[in-house]
Amino acid sequence: MSTAYVLLNSDLGSDESIITEVKQILADEDIKYEVQGVYGVYDIVLKLSSDNAEKIRAIITNKIRKISKVQSTLTMMVIEEQENL
């Protein structure tokens, strides 16, 4: 299973609306996810899991990064070969 962690920076005060939009986007996708607002350098943490790594990449690139109040993202793909060490 492929997993990605996406850290998002948002416009001030827009984290709740972004989380809502992320949930709406991912509701139509066959993908497991967790999304939470956080304190620190980033505003939102999103975890995506799927059997299809390309689907994860496409969702991040074509949907998540295009949400209007998202300023920037940092994506970390889990190294699948090391998951079961």
PDB file of N, CA, C and O in Angstrom, chain B, residues numbered from 101:
ATOM      1  N   MET B 101       0.844  -1.185   0.000  1.00  0.00           N
ATOM      2  CA  MET B 101       0.000   0.000   0.000  1.00  0.00           C
ATOM      3  C   MET B 101       0.883   1.239   0.000  1.00  0.00           C
ATOM      4  O   MET B 101       1.852   1.314   0.755  1.00  0.00           O
ATOM      5  N   SER B 102       0.558   2.189  -0.826  1.00  0.00           N
ATOM      6  CA  SER B 102       1.301   3.451  -0.906  1.00  0.00           C
ATOM      7  C   SER B 102       0.708   4.454   0.070  1.00  0.00           C
ATOM      8  O   SER B 102      -0.510   4.548   0.228  1.00  0.00           O
ATOM      9  N   THR B 103       1.591   5.200   0.720  1.00  0.00           N
ATOM     10  CA  THR B 103       1.166   6.206   1.685  1.00  0.00           C
ATOM     11  C   THR B 103       1.932   7.493   1.436  1.00  0.00           C
ATOM     12  O   THR B 103       3.124   7.470   1.131  1.00  0.00           O
ATOM     13  N   ALA B 104       1.242   8.611   1.566  1.00  0.00           N
ATOM     14  CA  ALA B 104       1.877   9.929   1.443  1.00  0.00           C
ATOM     15  C   ALA B 104       1.394  10.812   2.578  1.00  0.00           C
ATOM     16  O   ALA B 104       0.231  10.765   2.978  1.00  0.00           O
ATOM     17  N   TYR B 105       2.306  11.610   3.081  1.00  0.00           N
ATOM     18  CA  TYR B 105       1.974  12.649   4.057  1.00  0.00           C
ATOM     19  C   TYR B 105       2.122  13.983   3.345  1.00  0.00           C
ATOM     20  O   TYR B 105       3.146  14.244   2.713  1.00  0.00           O
ATOM     21  N   VAL B 106       1.106  14.823   3.445  1.00  0.00           N
ATOM     22  CA  VAL B 106       1.129  16.134   2.798  1.00  0.00           C
ATOM     23  C   VAL B 106       0.971  17.187   3.892  1.00  0.00           C
ATOM     24  O   VAL B 106      -0.005  17.179   4.641  1.00  0.00           O
ATOM     25  N   LEU B 107       1.942  18.088   3.971  1.00  0.00           N
ATOM     26  CA  LEU B 107       1.890  19.209   4.906  1.00  0.00           C
ATOM     27  C   LEU B 107       1.442  20.430   4.119  1.00  0.00           C
ATOM     28  O   LEU B 107       1.996  20.728   3.061  1.00  0.00           O
ATOM     29  N   LEU B 108       0.450  21.132   4.627  1.00  0.00           N
ATOM     30  CA  LEU B 108      -0.114  22.279   3.907  1.00  0.00           C
ATOM     31  C   LEU B 108       0.037  23.555   4.716  1.00  0.00           C
ATOM     32  O   LEU B 108      -0.173  23.561   5.929  1.00  0.00           O
ATOM     33  N   ASN B 109       0.397  24.624   4.046  1.00  0.00           N
ATOM     34  CA  ASN B 109       0.341  25.976   4.597  1.00  0.00           C
ATOM     35  C   ASN B 109      -0.872  26.650   3.990  1.00  0.00           C
ATOM     36  O   ASN B 109      -1.105  26.558   2.785  1.00  0.00           O
ATOM     37  N   SER B 110      -1.647  27.331   4.827  1.00  0.00           N
ATOM     38  CA  SER B 110      -2.870  27.966   4.352  1.00  0.00           C
ATOM     39  C   SER B 110      -2.871  29.456   4.649  1.00  0.00           C
ATOM     40  O   SER B 110      -2.074  29.955   5.444  1.00  0.00           O
ATOM     41  N   ASP B 111      -3.795  30.157   3.985  1.00  0.00           N
ATOM     42  CA  ASP B 111      -4.019  31.557   4.329  1.00  0.00           C
ATOM     43  C   ASP B 111      -4.503  31.614   5.778  1.00  0.00           C
ATOM     44  O   ASP B 111      -5.158  30.690   6.260  1.00  0.00           O
ATOM     45  N   LEU B 112      -4.178  32.698   6.456  1.00  0.00           N
ATOM     46  CA  LEU B 112      -4.540  32.869   7.857  1.00  0.00           C
ATOM     47  C   LEU B 112      -6.041  32.681   8.065  1.00  0.00           C
ATOM     48  O   LEU B 112      -6.854  33.334   7.412  1.00  0.00           O
ATOM     49  N   GLY B 113      -6.396  31.789   8.975  1.00  0.00           N
ATOM     50  CA  GLY B 113      -7.791  31.575   9.324  1.00  0.00           C
ATOM     51  C   GLY B 113      -8.593  30.716   8.363  1.00  0.00           C
ATOM     52  O   GLY B 113      -9.808  30.591   8.517  1.00  0.00           O
ATOM     53  N   SER B 114      -7.935  30.119   7.371  1.00  0.00           N
ATOM     54  CA  SER B 114      -8.686  29.348   6.379  1.00  0.00           C
ATOM     55  C   SER B 114      -8.530  27.838   6.546  1.00  0.00           C
ATOM     56  O   SER B 114      -9.004  27.072   5.707  1.00  0.00           O
ATOM     57  N   ASP B 115      -7.873  27.404   7.618  1.00  0.00           N
ATOM     58  CA  ASP B 115      -7.598  25.975   7.757  1.00  0.00           C
ATOM     59  C   ASP B 115      -8.878  25.135   7.856  1.00  0.00           C
ATOM     60  O   ASP B 115      -8.932  24.045   7.287  1.00  0.00           O
ATOM     61  N   GLU B 116      -9.886  25.606   8.550  1.00  0.00           N
ATOM     62  CA  GLU B 116     -11.123  24.827   8.672  1.00  0.00           C
ATOM     63  C   GLU B 116     -11.814  24.662   7.326  1.00  0.00           C
ATOM     64  O   GLU B 116     -12.315  23.581   7.017  1.00  0.00           O
ATOM     65  N   SER B 117     -11.848  25.715   6.524  1.00  0.00           N
ATOM     66  CA  SER B 117     -12.502  25.602   5.216  1.00  0.00           C
ATOM     67  C   SER B 117     -11.694  24.697   4.280  1.00  0.00           C
ATOM     68  O   SER B 117     -12.274  23.987   3.458  1.00  0.00           O
ATOM     69  N   ILE B 118     -10.382  24.716   4.394  1.00  0.00           N
ATOM     70  CA  ILE B 118      -9.544  23.833   3.569  1.00  0.00           C
ATOM     71  C   ILE B 118      -9.770  22.380   3.976  1.00  0.00           C
ATOM     72  O   ILE B 118      -9.897  21.512   3.113  1.00  0.00           O
ATOM     73  N   ILE B 119      -9.821  22.107   5.273  1.00  0.00           N
ATOM     74  CA  ILE B 119     -10.072  20.742   5.746  1.00  0.00           C
ATOM     75  C   ILE B 119     -11.418  20.244   5.220  1.00  0.00           C
ATOM     76  O   ILE B 119     -11.526  19.100   4.780  1.00  0.00           O
ATOM     77  N   THR B 120     -12.425  21.083   5.262  1.00  0.00           N
ATOM     78  CA  THR B 120     -13.742  20.724   4.737  1.00  0.00           C
ATOM     79  C   THR B 120     -13.666  20.412   3.249  1.00  0.00           C
ATOM     80  O   THR B 120     -14.258  19.436   2.788  1.00  0.00           O
ATOM     81  N   GLU B 121     -12.946  21.230   2.499  1.00  0.00           N
ATOM     82  CA  GLU B 121     -12.812  21.019   1.058  1.00  0.00           C
ATOM     83  C   GLU B 121     -12.028  19.746   0.754  1.00  0.00           C
ATOM     84  O   GLU B 121     -12.373  19.013  -0.173  1.00  0.00           O
ATOM     85  N   VAL B 122     -10.985  19.482   1.519  1.00  0.00           N
ATOM     86  CA  VAL B 122     -10.211  18.243   1.345  1.00  0.00           C
ATOM     87  C   VAL B 122     -11.123  17.038   1.549  1.00  0.00           C
ATOM     88  O   VAL B 122     -11.086  16.090   0.764  1.00  0.00           O
ATOM     89  N   LYS B 123     -11.940  17.072   2.598  1.00  0.00           N
ATOM     90  CA  LYS B 123     -12.862  15.963   2.867  1.00  0.00           C
ATOM     91  C   LYS B 123     -13.864  15.779   1.727  1.00  0.00           C
ATOM     92  O   LYS B 123     -14.201  14.647   1.380  1.00  0.00           O
ATOM     93  N   GLN B 124     -14.344  16.878   1.142  1.00  0.00           N
ATOM     94  CA  GLN B 124     -15.273  16.793   0.020  1.00  0.00           C
ATOM     95  C   GLN B 124     -14.597  16.183  -1.208  1.00  0.00           C
ATOM     96  O   GLN B 124     -15.186  15.353  -1.901  1.00  0.00           O
ATOM     97  N   ILE B 125     -13.369  16.597  -1.467  1.00  0.00           N
ATOM     98  CA  ILE B 125     -12.617  16.067  -2.606  1.00  0.00           C
ATOM     99  C   ILE B 125     -12.386  14.565  -2.441  1.00  0.00           C
ATOM    100  O   ILE B 125     -12.584  13.793  -3.379  1.00  0.00           O
ATOM    101  N   LEU B 126     -11.969  14.162  -1.254  1.00  0.00           N
ATOM    102  CA  LEU B 126     -11.594  12.773  -1.032  1.00  0.00           C
ATOM    103  C   LEU B 126     -12.794  11.848  -0.811  1.00  0.00           C
ATOM    104  O   LEU B 126     -12.649  10.628  -0.889  1.00  0.00           O
ATOM    105  N   ALA B 127     -13.960  12.402  -0.540  1.00  0.00           N
ATOM    106  CA  ALA B 127     -15.165  11.582  -0.364  1.00  0.00           C
ATOM    107  C   ALA B 127     -15.509  10.833  -1.642  1.00  0.00           C
ATOM    108  O   ALA B 127     -16.069   9.739  -1.585  1.00  0.00           O
ATOM    109  N   ASP B 128     -15.183  11.404  -2.787  1.00  0.00           N
ATOM    110  CA  ASP B 128     -15.495  10.795  -4.081  1.00  0.00           C
ATOM    111  C   ASP B 128     -14.394   9.865  -4.574  1.00  0.00           C
ATOM    112  O   ASP B 128     -14.549   9.227  -5.616  1.00  0.00           O
ATOM    113  N   GLU B 129     -13.293   9.778  -3.849  1.00  0.00           N
ATOM    114  CA  GLU B 129     -12.150   8.967  -4.259  1.00  0.00           C
ATOM    115  C   GLU B 129     -12.104   7.670  -3.466  1.00  0.00           C
ATOM    116  O   GLU B 129     -12.539   7.620  -2.315  1.00  0.00           O
ATOM    117  N   ASP B 130     -11.580   6.630  -4.083  1.00  0.00           N
ATOM    118  CA  ASP B 130     -11.393   5.349  -3.401  1.00  0.00           C
ATOM    119  C   ASP B 130     -10.011   5.353  -2.751  1.00  0.00           C
ATOM    120  O   ASP B 130      -9.076   4.712  -3.229  1.00  0.00           O
ATOM    121  N   ILE B 131      -9.910   6.097  -1.642  1.00  0.00           N
ATOM    122  CA  ILE B 131      -8.618   6.309  -0.990  1.00  0.00           C
ATOM    123  C   ILE B 131      -8.850   6.518   0.505  1.00  0.00           C
ATOM    124  O   ILE B 131      -9.824   7.157   0.904  1.00  0.00           O
ATOM    125  N   LYS B 132      -7.962   5.983   1.318  1.00  0.00           N
ATOM    126  CA  LYS B 132      -8.054   6.203   2.765  1.00  0.00           C
ATOM    127  C   LYS B 132      -7.324   7.500   3.094  1.00  0.00           C
ATOM    128  O   LYS B 132      -6.291   7.808   2.499  1.00  0.00           O
ATOM    129  N   TYR B 133      -7.865   8.251   4.039  1.00  0.00           N
ATOM    130  CA  TYR B 133      -7.207   9.506   4.402  1.00  0.00           C
ATOM    131  C   TYR B 133      -7.481   9.884   5.847  1.00  0.00           C
ATOM    132  O   TYR B 133      -8.460   9.456   6.458  1.00  0.00           O
ATOM    133  N   GLU B 134      -6.578  10.701   6.367  1.00  0.00           N
ATOM    134  CA  GLU B 134      -6.750  11.381   7.649  1.00  0.00           C
ATOM    135  C   GLU B 134      -6.315  12.820   7.415  1.00  0.00           C
ATOM    136  O   GLU B 134      -5.315  13.060   6.738  1.00  0.00           O
ATOM    137  N   VAL B 135      -7.042  13.767   7.959  1.00  0.00           N
ATOM    138  CA  VAL B 135      -6.670  15.177   7.817  1.00  0.00           C
ATOM    139  C   VAL B 135      -6.905  15.868   9.154  1.00  0.00           C
ATOM    140  O   VAL B 135      -7.945  15.692   9.790  1.00  0.00           O
ATOM    141  N   GLN B 136      -5.907  16.665   9.568  1.00  0.00           N
ATOM    142  CA  GLN B 136      -5.999  17.357  10.857  1.00  0.00           C
ATOM    143  C   GLN B 136      -5.304  18.707  10.777  1.00  0.00           C
ATOM    144  O   GLN B 136      -4.297  18.865  10.087  1.00  0.00           O
ATOM    145  N   GLY B 137      -5.860  19.676  11.495  1.00  0.00           N
ATOM    146  CA  GLY B 137      -5.182  20.942  11.695  1.00  0.00           C
ATOM    147  C   GLY B 137      -4.120  20.771  12.767  1.00  0.00           C
ATOM    148  O   GLY B 137      -4.325  20.033  13.731  1.00  0.00           O
ATOM    149  N   VAL B 138      -2.994  21.442  12.611  1.00  0.00           N
ATOM    150  CA  VAL B 138      -1.895  21.311  13.571  1.00  0.00           C
ATOM    151  C   VAL B 138      -1.295  22.679  13.885  1.00  0.00           C
ATOM    152  O   VAL B 138      -1.464  23.639  13.133  1.00  0.00           O
ATOM    153  N   TYR B 139      -0.591  22.743  15.013  1.00  0.00           N
ATOM    154  CA  TYR B 139       0.187  23.927  15.362  1.00  0.00           C
ATOM    155  C   TYR B 139       1.606  23.727  14.856  1.00  0.00           C
ATOM    156  O   TYR B 139       2.095  22.599  14.793  1.00  0.00           O
ATOM    157  N   GLY B 140       2.262  24.810  14.499  1.00  0.00           N
ATOM    158  CA  GLY B 140       3.655  24.720  14.079  1.00  0.00           C
ATOM    159  C   GLY B 140       3.881  25.406  12.745  1.00  0.00           C
ATOM    160  O   GLY B 140       3.143  26.313  12.360  1.00  0.00           O
ATOM    161  N   VAL B 141       4.903  24.960  12.053  1.00  0.00           N
ATOM    162  CA  VAL B 141       5.292  25.570  10.778  1.00  0.00           C
ATOM    163  C   VAL B 141       4.208  25.367   9.721  1.00  0.00           C
ATOM    164  O   VAL B 141       3.977  26.241   8.886  1.00  0.00           O
ATOM    165  N   TYR B 142       3.545  24.209   9.762  1.00  0.00           N
ATOM    166  CA  TYR B 142       2.467  23.912   8.828  1.00  0.00           C
ATOM    167  C   TYR B 142       1.126  24.009   9.539  1.00  0.00           C
ATOM    168  O   TYR B 142       1.059  23.957  10.767  1.00  0.00           O
ATOM    169  N   ASP B 143       0.059  24.151   8.758  1.00  0.00           N
ATOM    170  CA  ASP B 143      -1.273  24.345   9.316  1.00  0.00           C
ATOM    171  C   ASP B 143      -2.132  23.086   9.294  1.00  0.00           C
ATOM    172  O   ASP B 143      -2.998  22.900  10.149  1.00  0.00           O
ATOM    173  N   ILE B 144      -1.888  22.226   8.310  1.00  0.00           N
ATOM    174  CA  ILE B 144      -2.710  21.031   8.116  1.00  0.00           C
ATOM    175  C   ILE B 144      -1.802  19.866   7.741  1.00  0.00           C
ATOM    176  O   ILE B 144      -0.850  20.025   6.978  1.00  0.00           O
ATOM    177  N   VAL B 145      -2.115  18.678   8.295  1.00  0.00           N
ATOM    178  CA  VAL B 145      -1.426  17.450   7.924  1.00  0.00           C
ATOM    179  C   VAL B 145      -2.459  16.518   7.301  1.00  0.00           C
ATOM    180  O   VAL B 145      -3.535  16.298   7.856  1.00  0.00           O
ATOM    181  N   LEU B 146      -2.107  15.975   6.135  1.00  0.00           N
ATOM    182  CA  LEU B 146      -2.984  15.069   5.411  1.00  0.00           C
ATOM    183  C   LEU B 146      -2.228  13.772   5.150  1.00  0.00           C
ATOM    184  O   LEU B 146      -1.114  13.795   4.627  1.00  0.00           O
ATOM    185  N   LYS B 147      -2.828  12.650   5.511  1.00  0.00           N
ATOM    186  CA  LYS B 147      -2.247  11.333   5.234  1.00  0.00           C
ATOM    187  C   LYS B 147      -3.145  10.637   4.228  1.00  0.00           C
ATOM    188  O   LYS B 147      -4.348  10.499   4.448  1.00  0.00           O
ATOM    189  N   LEU B 148      -2.555  10.197   3.118  1.00  0.00           N
ATOM    190  CA  LEU B 148      -3.291   9.503   2.070  1.00  0.00           C
ATOM    191  C   LEU B 148      -2.731   8.097   1.909  1.00  0.00           C
ATOM    192  O   LEU B 148      -1.514   7.915   1.910  1.00  0.00           O
ATOM    193  N   SER B 149      -3.600   7.104   1.771  1.00  0.00           N
ATOM    194  CA  SER B 149      -3.168   5.719   1.548  1.00  0.00           C
ATOM    195  C   SER B 149      -4.027   5.088   0.466  1.00  0.00           C
ATOM    196  O   SER B 149      -5.246   5.252   0.435  1.00  0.00           O
ATOM    197  N   SER B 150      -3.351   4.355  -0.428  1.00  0.00           N
ATOM    198  CA  SER B 150      -4.045   3.694  -1.530  1.00  0.00           C
ATOM    199  C   SER B 150      -3.159   2.591  -2.083  1.00  0.00           C
ATOM    200  O   SER B 150      -1.944   2.595  -1.885  1.00  0.00           O
ATOM    201  N   ASP B 151      -3.775   1.655  -2.772  1.00  0.00           N
ATOM    202  CA  ASP B 151      -3.000   0.628  -3.472  1.00  0.00           C
ATOM    203  C   ASP B 151      -2.365   1.191  -4.729  1.00  0.00           C
ATOM    204  O   ASP B 151      -1.498   0.548  -5.322  1.00  0.00           O
ATOM    205  N   ASN B 152      -2.773   2.361  -5.141  1.00  0.00           N
ATOM    206  CA  ASN B 152      -2.311   2.964  -6.385  1.00  0.00           C
ATOM    207  C   ASN B 152      -1.546   4.260  -6.089  1.00  0.00           C
ATOM    208  O   ASN B 152      -2.156   5.292  -5.807  1.00  0.00           O
ATOM    209  N   ALA B 153      -0.214   4.205  -6.155  1.00  0.00           N
ATOM    210  CA  ALA B 153       0.618   5.381  -5.866  1.00  0.00           C
ATOM    211  C   ALA B 153       0.362   6.511  -6.861  1.00  0.00           C
ATOM    212  O   ALA B 153       0.407   7.685  -6.493  1.00  0.00           O
ATOM    213  N   GLU B 154       0.101   6.169  -8.094  1.00  0.00           N
ATOM    214  CA  GLU B 154      -0.144   7.191  -9.109  1.00  0.00           C
ATOM    215  C   GLU B 154      -1.431   7.960  -8.812  1.00  0.00           C
ATOM    216  O   GLU B 154      -1.515   9.159  -9.078  1.00  0.00           O
ATOM    217  N   LYS B 155      -2.418   7.281  -8.269  1.00  0.00           N
ATOM    218  CA  LYS B 155      -3.665   7.951  -7.896  1.00  0.00           C
ATOM    219  C   LYS B 155      -3.414   8.970  -6.792  1.00  0.00           C
ATOM    220  O   LYS B 155      -3.963  10.071  -6.822  1.00  0.00           O
ATOM    221  N   ILE B 156      -2.585   8.603  -5.819  1.00  0.00           N
ATOM    222  CA  ILE B 156      -2.230   9.538  -4.748  1.00  0.00           C
ATOM    223  C   ILE B 156      -1.557  10.770  -5.335  1.00  0.00           C
ATOM    224  O   ILE B 156      -1.923  11.899  -5.007  1.00  0.00           O
ATOM    225  N   ARG B 157      -0.579  10.556  -6.196  1.00  0.00           N
ATOM    226  CA  ARG B 157       0.136  11.686  -6.818  1.00  0.00           C
ATOM    227  C   ARG B 157      -0.821  12.588  -7.603  1.00  0.00           C
ATOM    228  O   ARG B 157      -0.730  13.813  -7.531  1.00  0.00           O
ATOM    229  N   ALA B 158      -1.733  11.974  -8.346  1.00  0.00           N
ATOM    230  CA  ALA B 158      -2.678  12.756  -9.147  1.00  0.00           C
ATOM    231  C   ALA B 158      -3.605  13.591  -8.268  1.00  0.00           C
ATOM    232  O   ALA B 158      -3.879  14.748  -8.585  1.00  0.00           O
ATOM    233  N   ILE B 159      -4.087  13.022  -7.176  1.00  0.00           N
ATOM    234  CA  ILE B 159      -4.972  13.760  -6.267  1.00  0.00           C
ATOM    235  C   ILE B 159      -4.239  14.948  -5.652  1.00  0.00           C
ATOM    236  O   ILE B 159      -4.787  16.046  -5.569  1.00  0.00           O
ATOM    237  N   ILE B 160      -2.999  14.724  -5.221  1.00  0.00           N
ATOM    238  CA  ILE B 160      -2.223  15.812  -4.616  1.00  0.00           C
ATOM    239  C   ILE B 160      -1.981  16.921  -5.636  1.00  0.00           C
ATOM    240  O   ILE B 160      -2.214  18.098  -5.358  1.00  0.00           O
ATOM    241  N   THR B 161      -1.511  16.531  -6.818  1.00  0.00           N
ATOM    242  CA  THR B 161      -1.141  17.519  -7.838  1.00  0.00           C
ATOM    243  C   THR B 161      -2.350  18.231  -8.428  1.00  0.00           C
ATOM    244  O   THR B 161      -2.343  19.454  -8.567  1.00  0.00           O
ATOM    245  N   ASN B 162      -3.381  17.479  -8.774  1.00  0.00           N
ATOM    246  CA  ASN B 162      -4.499  18.047  -9.529  1.00  0.00           C
ATOM    247  C   ASN B 162      -5.649  18.561  -8.679  1.00  0.00           C
ATOM    248  O   ASN B 162      -6.506  19.291  -9.178  1.00  0.00           O
ATOM    249  N   LYS B 163      -5.684  18.184  -7.378  1.00  0.00           N
ATOM    250  CA  LYS B 163      -6.815  18.612  -6.557  1.00  0.00           C
ATOM    251  C   LYS B 163      -6.383  19.347  -5.292  1.00  0.00           C
ATOM    252  O   LYS B 163      -6.795  20.485  -5.071  1.00  0.00           O
ATOM    253  N   ILE B 164      -5.566  18.716  -4.468  1.00  0.00           N
ATOM    254  CA  ILE B 164      -5.202  19.313  -3.180  1.00  0.00           C
ATOM    255  C   ILE B 164      -4.412  20.602  -3.379  1.00  0.00           C
ATOM    256  O   ILE B 164      -4.717  21.618  -2.754  1.00  0.00           O
ATOM    257  N   ARG B 165      -3.404  20.568  -4.240  1.00  0.00           N
ATOM    258  CA  ARG B 165      -2.563  21.750  -4.440  1.00  0.00           C
ATOM    259  C   ARG B 165      -3.305  22.900  -5.103  1.00  0.00           C
ATOM    260  O   ARG B 165      -2.842  24.040  -5.059  1.00  0.00           O
ATOM    261  N   LYS B 166      -4.449  22.617  -5.717  1.00  0.00           N
ATOM    262  CA  LYS B 166      -5.207  23.657  -6.416  1.00  0.00           C
ATOM    263  C   LYS B 166      -6.309  24.285  -5.563  1.00  0.00           C
ATOM    264  O   LYS B 166      -7.052  25.141  -6.043  1.00  0.00           O
ATOM    265  N   ILE B 167      -6.417  23.868  -4.312  1.00  0.00           N
ATOM    266  CA  ILE B 167      -7.386  24.507  -3.415  1.00  0.00           C
ATOM    267  C   ILE B 167      -6.957  25.964  -3.233  1.00  0.00           C
ATOM    268  O   ILE B 167      -5.792  26.240  -2.948  1.00  0.00           O
ATOM    269  N   SER B 168      -7.888  26.881  -3.396  1.00  0.00           N
ATOM    270  CA  SER B 168      -7.548  28.304  -3.526  1.00  0.00           C
ATOM    271  C   SER B 168      -6.782  28.898  -2.346  1.00  0.00           C
ATOM    272  O   SER B 168      -5.917  29.746  -2.567  1.00  0.00           O
ATOM    273  N   LYS B 169      -7.049  28.502  -1.126  1.00  0.00           N
ATOM    274  CA  LYS B 169      -6.389  29.154   0.010  1.00  0.00           C
ATOM    275  C   LYS B 169      -5.172  28.387   0.521  1.00  0.00           C
ATOM    276  O   LYS B 169      -4.632  28.717   1.576  1.00  0.00           O
ATOM    277  N   VAL B 170      -4.738  27.366  -0.219  1.00  0.00           N
ATOM    278  CA  VAL B 170      -3.511  26.645   0.120  1.00  0.00           C
ATOM    279  C   VAL B 170      -2.343  27.432  -0.459  1.00  0.00           C
ATOM    280  O   VAL B 170      -2.260  27.629  -1.671  1.00  0.00           O
ATOM    281  N   GLN B 171      -1.435  27.883   0.414  1.00  0.00           N
ATOM    282  CA  GLN B 171      -0.284  28.652  -0.036  1.00  0.00           C
ATOM    283  C   GLN B 171       0.832  27.764  -0.568  1.00  0.00           C
ATOM    284  O   GLN B 171       1.447  28.074  -1.588  1.00  0.00           O
ATOM    285  N   SER B 172       1.096  26.641   0.138  1.00  0.00           N
ATOM    286  CA  SER B 172       2.159  25.732  -0.282  1.00  0.00           C
ATOM    287  C   SER B 172       1.927  24.359   0.324  1.00  0.00           C
ATOM    288  O   SER B 172       1.177  24.201   1.288  1.00  0.00           O
ATOM    289  N   THR B 173       2.590  23.365  -0.267  1.00  0.00           N
ATOM    290  CA  THR B 173       2.510  22.004   0.252  1.00  0.00           C
ATOM    291  C   THR B 173       3.905  21.389   0.284  1.00  0.00           C
ATOM    292  O   THR B 173       4.807  21.810  -0.441  1.00  0.00           O
ATOM    293  N   LEU B 174       4.057  20.393   1.134  1.00  0.00           N
ATOM    294  CA  LEU B 174       5.262  19.564   1.167  1.00  0.00           C
ATOM    295  C   LEU B 174       4.762  18.130   1.233  1.00  0.00           C
ATOM    296  O   LEU B 174       4.060  17.751   2.170  1.00  0.00           O
ATOM    297  N   THR B 175       5.129  17.333   0.228  1.00  0.00           N
ATOM    298  CA  THR B 175       4.660  15.953   0.147  1.00  0.00           C
ATOM    299  C   THR B 175       5.801  14.992   0.439  1.00  0.00           C
ATOM    300  O   THR B 175       6.907  15.137  -0.080  1.00  0.00           O
ATOM    301  N   MET B 176       5.510  14.010   1.281  1.00  0.00           N
ATOM    302  CA  MET B 176       6.489  12.969   1.606  1.00  0.00           C
ATOM    303  C   MET B 176       5.852  11.620   1.312  1.00  0.00           C
ATOM    304  O   MET B 176       4.869  11.240   1.948  1.00  0.00           O
ATOM    305  N   MET B 177       6.412  10.894   0.345  1.00  0.00           N
ATOM    306  CA  MET B 177       5.942   9.550   0.014  1.00  0.00           C
ATOM    307  C   MET B 177       6.702   8.548   0.872  1.00  0.00           C
ATOM    308  O   MET B 177       7.927   8.616   0.963  1.00  0.00           O
ATOM    309  N   VAL B 178       5.996   7.628   1.493  1.00  0.00           N
ATOM    310  CA  VAL B 178       6.612   6.599   2.322  1.00  0.00           C
ATOM    311  C   VAL B 178       7.362   5.619   1.420  1.00  0.00           C
ATOM    312  O   VAL B 178       6.867   5.257   0.352  1.00  0.00           O
ATOM    313  N   ILE B 179       8.540   5.194   1.838  1.00  0.00           N
ATOM    314  CA  ILE B 179       9.328   4.202   1.114  1.00  0.00           C
ATOM    315  C   ILE B 179       8.713   2.835   1.417  1.00  0.00           C
ATOM    316  O   ILE B 179       8.881   2.296   2.510  1.00  0.00           O
ATOM    317  N   GLU B 180       8.007   2.291   0.444  1.00  0.00           N
ATOM    318  CA  GLU B 180       7.242   1.072   0.669  1.00  0.00           C
ATOM    319  C   GLU B 180       8.130  -0.110   1.097  1.00  0.00           C
ATOM    320  O   GLU B 180       7.713  -0.940   1.905  1.00  0.00           O
ATOM    321  N   GLU B 181       9.317  -0.180   0.568  1.00  0.00           N
ATOM    322  CA  GLU B 181      10.211  -1.290   0.894  1.00  0.00           C
ATOM    323  C   GLU B 181      10.613  -1.296   2.371  1.00  0.00           C
ATOM    324  O   GLU B 181      10.998  -2.338   2.900  1.00  0.00           O
ATOM    325  N   GLN B 182      10.527  -0.158   3.030  1.00  0.00           N
ATOM    326  CA  GLN B 182      10.937  -0.052   4.433  1.00  0.00           C
ATOM    327  C   GLN B 182       9.754  -0.102   5.398  1.00  0.00           C
ATOM    328  O   GLN B 182       9.953  -0.053   6.612  1.00  0.00           O
ATOM    329  N   GLU B 183       8.537  -0.197   4.885  1.00  0.00           N
ATOM    330  CA  GLU B 183       7.354  -0.161   5.737  1.00  0.00           C
ATOM    331  C   GLU B 183       7.299  -1.301   6.732  1.00  0.00           C
ATOM    332  O   GLU B 183       6.811  -1.113   7.846  1.00  0.00           O
ATOM    333  N   ASN B 184       7.781  -2.471   6.367  1.00  0.00           N
ATOM    334  CA  ASN B 184       7.651  -3.647   7.222  1.00  0.00           C
ATOM    335  C   ASN B 184       8.937  -4.012   7.943  1.00  0.00           C
ATOM    336  O   ASN B 184       9.074  -5.147   8.401  1.00  0.00           O
ATOM    337  N   LEU B 185       9.879  -3.095   8.060  1.00  0.00           N
ATOM    338  CA  LEU B 185      11.133  -3.388   8.781  1.00  0.00           C
ATOM    339  C   LEU B 185      10.908  -3.433  10.268  1.00  0.00           C
ATOM    340  O   LEU B 185      11.848  -3.666  11.027  1.00  0.00           O
TER     341      LEU B 185
END
